[in-house]
Amino acid sequence: MDYKNLILRIIFSILLIILYIIFQININLLLLFSLLIYLIIFYETIKFFTKYIYFIFSYLILSFFCLYLYVTIFFELFIFNLFIFVIIAFDTFSYIFGKYFGNNFPFKKISPNKSYEGYLGGIISTNLLYFLIFYNFFPNYIEINYNFTLVNFIIFFSLFGDLIQSYFKRENKLKDSSNFLPGHGGFFDRFDSFISSIIFLTAYSYLYQ
């Protein structure tokens, strides 16, 4: 394992989480923080991608529009934090299980390092961790707000976001979307799951709230 890369990944992940905690206290700050990230991703696309640019732009615009709708109309801090928690947990556990136990790689042409073992470990661990944390520390919320379908649809769309972004990179012969985030690659690499999942969360909120 590349421990230097892992340490950088951990450091910048913690930094991003701290920034999120700071900006989530105010909706306008959260939107401003999000807009900055999307603008950086737009810049990465313009600078490093040559194929499917208009499709990527449309995808990013739809995602940010859904984020704006969610934050301004449907926002509920507990649900949004749950949303972020699921994305981070699934990404982290999938990476760990895939790194140590991955033997079967179903998407070699798109994302060669992603394995069935990584996905399965990510799904099971995320659900278990959710129950352990939220059942013990947020018992009222888990009775009212917990929805097994919601959590696992977030996982599904996180996976979809990762795969579609990997497809864009492979078609453009890129390993990473940029080197702006040491240990992660680019902002598009780091937020690929969020970009697709927020579209789902907004649609879900519209239908069920």
Beta strands, then each sheet from edge to edge (+ up, - down):
end
